[in-house]
Amino acid sequence: MQWILPFLATSAMAADSWIEVTHRDGCTYYVGEKNDSALVPVRASCDWPLSATKLQHLLSQFDNHHLYFELLELSNVLSTDGDGSLVYQLHRLMGMPDREVVVRMWAAA
């Protein structure tokens, strides 16, 4: 099964309030308030028809996200520590400039 999602990023910064921005493919996307570092946290809440255990296993493999998310051309774990991983992602959409980001990602139950 392949999931087609427009964009998924995780920020190490927690937002005090979340603003709902869109729905797509069983997910609701939210943005938080810009923090002191000018970072804007993004969150997705999804309801997919597969077991939580299987989904947790798949999504915790951050270097495989490009296999599941249509707009991710590349997803590479740069480093991992006890608090999570830094992950380089290349987002590619025809007609738009490529977007390169490094995001802090972690698995949460």
C-alpha positions as CSV (number, residue, x, y, z in Angstrom):
1,M,0.0,0.0,0.0
2,Q,1.3,3.5,-0.9
3,W,0.1,6.6,0.9
4,I,-0.2,9.8,-1.1
5,L,0.3,12.8,1.1
6,P,1.2,16.3,0.2
7,F,3.6,17.1,2.9
8,L,4.6,15.7,6.3
9,A,7.2,17.3,8.6
10,T,7.8,17.1,12.2
11,S,9.3,19.8,14.3
12,A,11.2,19.4,17.6
13,M,9.4,22.5,18.8
14,A,6.0,22.2,20.4
15,A,3.3,24.6,19.5
16,D,1.0,26.1,22.1
17,S,-2.0,26.1,19.6
18,W,-2.6,24.4,16.3
19,I,-4.4,25.8,13.3
20,E,-6.1,23.3,11.0
21,V,-5.0,24.0,7.4
22,T,-6.3,21.1,5.2
23,H,-7.6,17.5,4.9
24,R,-6.3,15.0,2.4
25,D,-6.0,11.2,2.2
26,G,-7.4,10.5,5.6
27,C,-5.2,13.2,7.3
28,T,-5.8,16.5,8.9
29,Y,-2.9,18.9,8.7
30,Y,-2.1,21.6,11.3
31,V,0.5,24.4,11.7
32,G,1.6,25.8,15.0
33,E,2.9,29.3,15.9
34,K,6.3,30.4,14.7
35,N,8.8,30.0,17.5
36,D,11.8,32.2,18.5
37,S,13.9,30.4,15.8
38,A,11.4,31.3,13.1
39,L,10.4,27.6,12.8
40,V,6.8,26.7,12.1
41,P,5.8,23.3,13.4
42,V,3.7,21.1,11.2
43,R,1.5,18.2,12.5
44,A,-0.6,15.6,10.7
45,S,-3.3,13.5,12.3
46,C,-4.3,10.6,10.2
47,D,-7.0,7.8,10.2
48,W,-5.8,5.0,8.0
49,P,-7.3,1.4,7.8
50,L,-4.3,-0.6,9.1
51,S,-3.1,-1.6,12.5
52,A,-1.4,1.0,14.7
53,T,1.5,-1.5,15.2
54,K,2.1,-1.8,11.5
55,L,1.8,1.9,10.9
56,Q,4.2,2.7,13.8
57,H,6.7,0.3,12.4
58,L,6.5,1.8,8.9
59,L,6.6,5.4,9.9
60,S,9.4,5.0,12.4
61,Q,11.7,4.1,9.5
62,F,12.4,7.7,8.6
63,D,14.8,6.9,5.8
64,N,12.0,5.0,4.0
65,H,9.4,7.9,4.0
66,H,10.1,8.6,0.3
67,L,8.6,5.1,-0.4
68,Y,5.2,6.1,1.2
69,F,4.9,9.9,0.5
70,E,4.4,10.9,-3.1
71,L,6.2,14.2,-3.0
72,L,9.3,13.0,-1.1
73,E,12.0,12.2,-3.6
74,L,14.5,11.4,-0.9
75,S,14.6,10.9,2.8
76,N,17.9,10.2,4.6
77,V,18.6,10.0,8.3
78,L,21.6,12.2,9.0
79,S,22.0,11.4,12.7
80,T,20.2,9.7,15.5
81,D,20.3,10.3,19.3
82,G,18.2,9.3,22.3
83,D,15.6,12.1,21.4
84,G,15.1,11.3,17.8
85,S,16.7,11.7,14.4
86,L,17.7,14.5,12.0
87,V,16.3,13.7,8.6
88,Y,17.1,15.3,5.3
89,Q,14.2,15.4,2.9
90,L,13.9,16.4,-0.7
91,H,10.4,17.4,-1.8
92,R,9.7,17.5,-5.5
93,L,6.6,18.7,-7.3
94,M,6.5,19.3,-11.0
95,G,6.3,23.0,-11.8
96,M,7.7,24.0,-8.4
97,P,11.3,24.4,-7.2
98,D,12.6,21.5,-5.2
99,R,12.4,21.9,-1.4
100,E,15.2,20.6,0.8
101,V,14.6,20.5,4.5
102,V,16.2,18.9,7.6
103,V,13.6,17.9,10.1
104,R,13.8,16.5,13.6
105,M,11.7,13.4,13.8
106,W,10.8,11.0,16.5
107,A,8.2,8.2,17.1
108,A,5.5,8.8,19.6
109,A,2.7,6.5,20.7
